[in-house]
Amino acid sequence: MKTQQRKIGIAVVGLGVISSTHIDAIEKSGSAYLAAVCSSSEEKRSRFNCKGYKTVDEAIKDPEVEALALTTPSGSHFEDALKAIRNKKHVLVEKPLEITEERCRILTEEAKENNVVLATVFQGRFLDSTNEIKKAIKNNRFGKIVLADASFKWFRSQAYYDSASWRGTKALDGGGVFMNQGIHSIDLLLYLLDEEPDSVKANIATVAHENIEVEDAGAAVLHFPSGIIGTIEGSTATFPGSRKRVEIRGTKGSAVWEDEFLTLWQFEEEREEDERIREKYSKKLEEPHTGHIRCYRDFTRAITEHAKPLVDGEEAVKSVSLIRRIYEEAQNS
C-alpha cells in the first residue's frame, strides 16, 4: 500500500493579485495546506481562516510553517527569501526568483548550505502541451532546429501601472515587459532548447506608457551554440493583446505553443500519436491553475524526498540572466 505523503504547512507572503492563485493551488495540490498568511495589511489578513502575520520575521518563527510562498514584488524577494532560508524554511518564489543574477545565485547557494528547497514558479513547464514539445525535441522529431521564437504581445493600460507605486519601477519590477510579463515565455524557450544563447542583440523602448522606468516594448535576436537562431518580441502596449507564444521550427517539423494550446504540430514523418496530440491540445483541457498546482506538488515532493525541484535556483536564474543580457545589450546598442 502506498504511504500517503504528509502535507506541508505553507505561509503565503504578500496578498496581492497573484496570491489567490497560489492559495487555490495549495488547497488543490493535496500535498500542502495554508498554515498562515503574511501581509502588512490587517484587512487582507483577516480574510483568511488561518494564522495571520504582519511580517516574515513573525511567520518564520512558527514551527507549523515549513515553507514560505513569496508573492511579493520581484525586487523584494531577496531579503524575505534569505531570512526564511537561514531559518531552515523552504521557499517557493513567484517568478522571477529575483531581479539580478547575483541575488539569484546568492539565494541558490544559501539554500544549498542550509539544506532547504528553493524553487521558482514557472507554471508553463508543468503543462502537458509544453512537455509534448520537449519530448519531440528529445526524440529529434524536428530534425535540425533552425528557429526558436518567443512572443508576448499584451496590453496593459496606464491605469495598470498607476495602480501600485512599485509597478514599472526598476527597483521592484526589475524591468518591464521582459522581466515582468515575458519571463514566462523566455523561460519556456530556454527549458525546451536546454541551452543558453552565446550571443544577444536587442532593442527596448518605453513607447506608450507614462511615468514608468521600464520598457513596454522590445525585441531580441539570439544565437545558440547549436546554431539555432532565436527571436524574442514583447510589449504591454499592443491592443487588444494576444496569447503568449513559443515556436520551434526545424528541417523536419514545426510546433507552435500558445498558452497551453498547440496551434501547429506538423512533422515530415507523421506518427500515429500526432493526430491525437493535435486534437487534444487544440482545445482547453487543463483545469484552472493546473501549472501552479503541479508546481506545488513538485515543490512538496522535493521537500519530503530531499530532492531537487524542477525549477530550482540554477534553473530559475537562466531567464533572469538572459533578460539582464538583453537590457545590457539594448543599452549599449
N, C-alpha and C positions, 0 to 999 in steps of 0.2 A: 504494500500500500504506500502511495506517495505521501510523504510528510508535507503537511501544509506549511507554507512559508509564513513566518511571523510578520506582522505588519509593522512598518517603520513609522514612528511618530515624526511628523514634519511640521515645521513652523514656516508659514508663508510671510516673507518680509516685504512690505510695500503693498498697499491695497488699491493700486490704480487699475486701469482698464484691463490689463493682461492678467491680473491676479485671479479673476473669476475663471479664466480658462485653466489655470493651474489648480485651483481648488476643485473644479469639476473633475479634472484628470486624476487628482489624488483620490477622490472619492470613488471613481470608477476603476482605478487601477487594480484594486483587490489586494495590493501589496503594501499599501500605505494608508495612513489616516491623518486628518488635520488635527494636530496636537495643539497648535496655537497660531495666532496671527500677530503680526507686529507692525505697528504704524504709529506715527506721531499724532494721528487724529483719533481722539476718543470716540467720535461719532462713527467712524469707519470700523473701529474695533468692536463696537457694541452690536454690530450687525451679525456677528457670528456666535454660535453656541459653543464656544471653546475658550480657552485661556487667551487673554489679550495682553500684549506687552507694548510698551511705548518705545523701547529701544532694543537693539540687538544685544546689548550687554545684559539686559534682563532675560531675554529669550534663551541665551546660551547657558544660563545658569540652571535652567530647568532640565532635570535628568530625563524627563519624558521626551524632550525634544532631541532626537538623534541626528536630525538633519535640518538644514535650512534651505528654503527655496527663495532665491532673491529675484524679485520682480521690480526692483527699483530702477531709476535711470542708469544708463550704461556706465557713465563715468563715476558712479558712486559704488560700484560693485566691489572694488578692491579692498577698501577698509573693512566693510562688513564681512566679506569672504575671509579675509585674513584673520579677523577676530575669531570667527567660527572655527576655522581650520586649526588655529593654535589652541583652541579649547576642545579639540578632538571631535568636532561636529562635521558630518559630511555636508557637502554643499552642491546644490544644483542651481545653476545660474541661467536665467532667461538671456538669450543672445543679446549682444556678444558677451563673451567671458569678461572682457574689459576692453578699453578703447585704445590701448597701446600694447605692442608686442612685449615690451619689458614687463608690464604689470601682469600680463597673462603668464609669462614664464616664471615670475616670482611665485604666483599662486600655485602653479603646477609643481614647482619644486617644494614649496611648503607643504602641499598635500602629500607628496611622497614622503617627506621627512616625518610627518605626523601620522602617517598610515591611515589617511582618510580618503574617501572617494570625492573627487571633484569632477563635475560633469556640466555640460552646457546644453541648452535646449536648441537643437536644430531638428525640428519635428519632421521635416521632409525626408530625412534619412530613414525614418521608420515606416514610410509608406510602401505598400506592396508594389505600386507602379514604379516608384524610384528604383526598387531593387530588381525589377524585371530588366531595366536598362543595365544596371550594374552586372547582372548575370550574363546578359548578352555580350557586354564588353569582355568579360572574363572568358567567354566561350568563343571570342574572336568573330562574332557574327557580323560586325561592322566592317571587317577587313581592316584596311589601313584607315584609321580615323583621320579625317582631313580638317574638319571644322568642328568646334565646340563652342556654343554660344549661350549666354545667359542674358535675359532682358527682364526688366521690371519697370514698366511704363504705367505709373499710377498717378492718381490725383489726390492732392491734399490741399484743402482750402487755406486761405490766410488765417481763418478762424482756428484751424487746427494748430498752427504754430503759435497763435496768440493765446491758446487755452491754458498753457502752462509755461512758466518762466524758463524752464530748463530746455524746452523744445527748441531745436535749431541752434543750440549753443555748442561750441567746441568742447567746453569743459565737461558737459554732462551727456550730450548726444554723441560726442566724439567725432562727428561728421554728419553729412546729410544723407542723401538717398542711398549712397553706397553702404555706409556704416549702419544706418538705421533700418531702412526697408529692404535694401538689396542684398544684405549679407546672407540671407537665407539661400537665394539663388546662387550666389558666389560660392557658398559652402557646398551646395549640391554639385556644382561644376567640378570642384576640387575632389569631392568624395567619389564621383563617378569616374573621373580620369585617374585618380590615385597618383597624381604628380602635380608639382607646382611649377609655374612658368619660370623660365630663365631670363625672359626679358618682358618689359611692360612699357607701353606708350599710352598716354592718357591726356584727356582734357576734361575739366569740370567747370561749372559756372553756376552762379545764382541768377536765374533768368526771370522768374515770375513772382517771387515772394519777397516781402519787405521785412526788415528788422530781424533777419536771421544771419548767423555767421557761417553757415554751411551751404553746400551745393544742393540745388534742386534739379540739376541735370548733369549728365556726364557720359562719357564713353571711353572704353579702353580696348586696346589691341594687345593680345598676349601671344607669346611664342613659348611652346613647351619643349622640353628636352627630346621628346619622341618625335617632334616635327609638327605636331598639331598647332594650328592657328586658332586662337580663341578670341571672341569678342564679348564685351560686356556693355550693355546700354541701359541707362536708367533715368527716371525722372519722377518727381512728385508734382509735376505741373502740366500733365497731359490729360485733359478731359476727354472722355469720362474715365479713363484708366482701363487697364486690361489685366488678364491673368499674368502672374509671373511665369516665365517660360525658359526652359532649358532644351537646347537642341544638340544632338550628336549625329554627325553626318560623315559617313565613310565610303570607301570604294565598293563595299558590298551591302550597305544598308544604312537606313536613317531612322531616327526616332525623335519625336517631339513630345516633351512633357510640359503640360500646362496645369499648374497646381497639382492635383492628383490624377488628372486625365492624361491618357496617351492619345494625342490627336493625329499622330503619324507613327506607324510601326510597319516598316516595309524592308524586306531583305531580298537579295538576289536569289538566295536559296531558301525558299519557303519551307517551313516546318509545320507539322501537324498542329502544334500548340499556338501558332501565330494568329489564326482566326479567333481562337478562344481569347487570347490576350487582347486583340483589337476590340472584340465585343465587350469583354469585361471592363476594360478601362476607358471605354468611350462614354460611360455613364458614371455618375457619382455613387459609389458603393460604401465608402468609408463612413463610419459614424462621426458626428462632430467631435473634434479634439482627439481623433484617433492617434495622431502623431505624438501629442503630448502624453496621452495615456500610456503608449508604448515606451515613451521616453522615461516615464516614472517607473514602469516595470523594469526597464533596463537598469535604471539608477538603483533601485532597491535590490535587484539581483546582484549588482556589483557589491553592494554593502554586505549582504548576507553571505555571499560566496567569496568575499575578499578578492574580487576580480576587477578588471578594467571595464568601465562603461564604454559604450560605442563612441561617444563624443567626450573623451577625456580632455585634459588641458592641452595635450600635444596635438590633438585633432582640432580643438577649438581655436588655437592660435593661428592656424593656417589662413583662414579667411581674413582675420584681423591683419595679419602680416601683409597679405596681398592688397588689401584696401589701403593700408598705410603706404605701400609702394605706389599705388595709383595716385594718392594725394601728393606724394613727393614728386613723382614724375610730372604730374599736371602743374605743379608749382614751378618746376624747372623748365617746362616747355615754352 
